Amino acid sequence: MPALLHAGDREEGQRGHLEVQEVRLHVRWGGLDPPHRAREDVRARGAAEDRAAQAAVSVRYLVTTTHRSNPRVRSLAKELARSLPRAVRVNRGKMSLAEVVERAKSLGASRVVIVGRGLRGNPGRVEILEGLNPPFVSLVLKLRGVKLARELGVRPTPPLSAAVVAQPVPAAVEFAHELAAAMDLSILEGVRPEDLADSYDSVLLVEHVGRGGAAFALWFLDPRTGGPRGPRLLVERYAVIARGAVRGNGQP
């Protein structure tokens, strides 16, 4: 009659069986971990890297598009994300606005920038959501035209800091104040972009145009060279929408 096994012996036998199975799998995959374990390791590393990246750099802006976008709209969103400090671009996909806002909050962002399509497929609208808690406050820019950074011969690189500067024209100064408030940036009056070379990496310059259907030109400039470091937006009109009230130079 075979000897009776105590509970401890049975557990030891089960552990031994599992260890043999592990060895067999290890040999079967040529000394490598099985695919399912490799995938789990990759996911774990990816999650750890995401947490480390978020801890190292706090996101300030989430940039995305409307649902109905096209390559040029997506290109502008990509360039804006590279022209603003601490910005990240996120593919819209099927996310609702509420889901976009929740994604921004999860990343620690305080602003959402949404690029939309206009006539003939060109980017026609940029909306900046402030606060990220309803009722939202938004600055809506109706675009007259866009010159992408690549069309200006530059490749945007994310700046560490940025400020808003306006031409000394009342309408431009008023728009610049609204833009700075929406973007949570400093606005400096009575200075030229090159005066800020030692203080900021990028300057958002508001120029008064008043012709060709455009009221303003918004440039992303390098204060050290005075040249562009991002796209140029021609703004036809703008509106600030807050609690049902609208102010600006026209309906968006």
N, C-alpha and C positions, 0 to 999 in steps of 0.2 A: 504494500500500500504506500502511495507516495506521501511524503511528509506534508503536513498542513503548513500553509504559508501564513505568517502573521501579517497584519495590515501594513506594517513598516516594510516588510519584504515585498509585498505587492506594489507599493508605491515606488520602491527602489527599482523593481523590474520595469514599471511603466516609464520611469525616467530614463532607464537604459535603452528601452525601445525607442523613445523619442530621440535620444542622442544618436542612435543608429540611423534613424530616418533622416536626421539633419545631415549626417555624414554622407548618406547616399545622395541626397539632394545636392550637397556641395560638390561631390564628385561628378554627378550628372551634368551640372552646369559648368564644368571645367574649372572648378575652384571659385566660381563667381556666385553671387547671391541670385536666387531665382528672380525672374522678371517682376513678379508682384512685389517682392521686397525692394527691388531697385526703384520701382515707381513710388512706393511709399517713402523711401529715403529722399527721392527727388522732391516730392511734395513737402516733406518735412523741412528740407533745406530751403525750398522756395518760401515757405511761410516764415522761417527764421530770418531769411534775407529781407523779406518785406517788413518785418517788425524792426529789424535793425536799421533799414533805410528810413522808415518813418521816425524812428527815435533820433537818427542823426540829423535829418533835415525836416523841419516842420513845413508842411505844405500850406501855401497861402491862397492860391487860386486853383480851382479845377476848371479846365477848359474843355469844352465839348461842342457838339453841333446839334442842330435840330434833327428830327428823324429823317426828313427828306433832304439829304445832303448830296454832294457830288465831289469829285476829286479836288476841284478848286476851293470849295468850302472847307474841305478837310485840310487842304494845304494851309489855308489861312489860320485855321484852328491850331495846327501844328506850329506855325511860325509865331503865333501869339504866345503859345505856351513856352516857346524858347526866347521870347522877348520880354517876358515878365519875370520878376524875381520870385523864386520858390513856387513855380507853377507846374502843374502836371496835366497832361492831356489824357482824356479818357474817351474811348469809343462809346458813342451813345447806344448803338444797338437798339434793343427794344425797351430800354429803361424809360420809365415815366419820369416826369419832372420831379415828383416826390422821391423816386429812387435815386435820381441824380443828386438831389440835395442830401439824402442820407449817405450816399457814397462820399460826397464832399465832407460831411461831418466826420465820417469814419476816418478820413485822411487828415483831419484837423484843419481843413480849409475854412476860410471865412467868406469867400466869394466864389460865385460860379459865373463863368463867362461862356455864353452860348452864341455860336456863329450860325447864321441862317442864310438860306439861298434867296437871291433876288431875281430880277429879270435876266433872261438869257443865260441862266445858270451861274451868274457871278454872285459872290457873297453880297448880300443886300441888307444884312441886319446883324448887329451885335447887341446882345442884351447882357447886362451885368447885374446879377442878383446880390444884394447886400443882406447881411444878417442871418440868412438861411433859416429864419423862423417866420411863419406866416403871421400877419399879412406881410408879404415880401415888399421890399423897396427895390425898385429896379431902374437902371438907367438904360434906355433903349436908343441906339444909334441907327438911323436910317442912312445907309451908305449910298453914295453916288458913284463911287468907283474904288478900286483896290489895285495897288501895285504890290505884288508879293516881293518879299526880300530877295528871292532868287532872281527876280526880274530887275532888281536894283543892283544885282551883282554881289550880294552879300549872303553869308550863311549865319543866321542868328545863333548866338550862344547865350545861355541864361545869365543875366546879370545878377549880381549880389544885392544891388540896391538901385532904386529908380526914384525919380521925382518928376513932377509936372511943371512945365514952364509955358507961359502964354505970351504972345505978342501983346504989346501995350495998346490993345484995342478993346473997348468995353465988352463987346459981344464975345470976343475970344477969351477974355479973362473970366467972364461969367460961365462959359462952357467949361473952361479949365477947372474952375472951382467945383463944378458938378462932377466932372470926371475924377478929380482927385478924391472927392468924398466917396464916390462909388468904388474906386479902386483902393481906398485906404492908403493913399500916397500923400507925401508932402507936396504943397504947391508953393513955388517961389516966384515972387513978382519982382520986376525991375532988374532981372539978371538975364544973361545970355547963356545958352547951353555950355559954351566953352568955359564959362566962369565956374562951372560945377565939376570940372575934370578931377579935382582932388577929393571930391565928396561923394560922387555918384558914378556908377558904371553906365547908367542909361538915363536918358532924358526923354520924356514924352512931351514933345513940343506941339502946341496948338497954334496954328496960323489961321488968320482970317483970310478967306478967299473971296466969297461974295460974287462969284461969277460961274458960268457953266453949270448952274444947278447945284453947286456945292457951296456950303456956307463956311466950312472949315476944312483944313488939312491937319491930320494927326500923324506926326512923324515919331518914329522910335530912333533916336540919335545917340551916337557915341560922343560924349562931351569932349573926349580927348582929341578926336579928329574932326568933329563937326559933321561927319558923314553918317549915312543911315546904318543902323544895326538891326533893323527889323522892317516890317512892311509899312507902307504908307496908306492911310485910309482917308478918303474924301467923304466928309460927313455932310449930308444934305440937311438933316435936321435931327434934333435930339429931344427926348422927353424923359423927365423923372416922374415915375408913377409910384405914389405912396398913399395908401389908405383911400384909394379911389380918386385922389386929387392928382392932377397932371400939371407940370410946369416945364418950361423949356421954350424952344423956338418953333414948335409945331408938333402936330400929332405924329407918332412914329409910324 
